[in-house]
Amino acid sequence: MQPQPAIFEEHEIRRVYDEATETWWFSVVDIVQVLTQQPDFQTARKYWNKLKERLDKEGSQLVTNCHQLKMTAEDGKQRITDVATAETLLRLVQSVPSPKAEPIKLWLAKVGYERMQELADPARSLDRARETWQKHGRSDKWIQQRMTGQETRNKLTDYWANHEIKEGEEYAILTNIIHQEWAEVDVKAHKAMKGLKTQNLRDHMSEAELIFTALAELSTRQIAESVEATGLNENEGAAKTGGGIARKARLELEGKTGKKVVSAENYLPPAKKKLGKK
């Protein structure tokens, strides 16, 4: 996970991005501090603790949806902190009477909940993504395949969201199963093969890798829909089958061309060579 603080009206909001689950996690107490307009962090923390107790008594799922991660505290030390996704925070904001409620909702939508932006204005989001890839030197053909693959991915995650799959860890589990099945290497190993660290794997895939990823995820969704797979166990079966279909197609292509689809190629800028002393 990579820490990347964000700023809301001069307030630093601690957050980390978990690429494995494609999830932003925000510090809950930082958001509460903004909502309550408390200059003192400890006062905001006490408010959050009392709010947690109240929500628990009311049977709210908001507290259950919060997790704990280590984040850098005011004293510079790594301390366990309550964190939540933007989706959970958008619900939590409704529990705190505050003139900052609407501004913080808009801010969360902008900096943390990219999927919400895509749903609200897909054309704008796609145009922005296209411009970014063009600046990084991607060909029009690659960009089109990347965007098609993202659309396929979104349809799959929409299915999961409506069939009892929890966003975050369970998305990552199923994604990894699909990837392992079609590529015969898991996501982490594929990233290591390409020399990637914090970068998005799909942004460094070849055209062929993008196509087979999309085939695997398309097959997974259609199989899941055909049997109305619900919950993690049933969707794991669909993921294995869908990934297997793409694996067979990959092996057949490799047999005809003699060229491996899964490769170490990436779009990282060339490393700068250090000049030795004369």
Secondary structure by P-SEA (a helix, b strand, c coil): cbbbbbbcccbbbbbccccccccccccaaaaaaaaaccccaaaaaaaaaaaaaaaaaacccccccbbbbbccccccbbbbbbbbcaaaaaaaaaaccccaaaaaaaaaaccccaaaaaaacaaaaaaaaaaaaaaacccaaaaaaaaaaaaaaaaaaaaaaaccccccaaaaaaaaaaaaaaacccaaaaaaaaccccccccccccaaaaaaaaaaaaaaaaaaaacccccaaaaaaaaaaaaaaaaaaaaaaaaacccccccccccccccbbbbccc
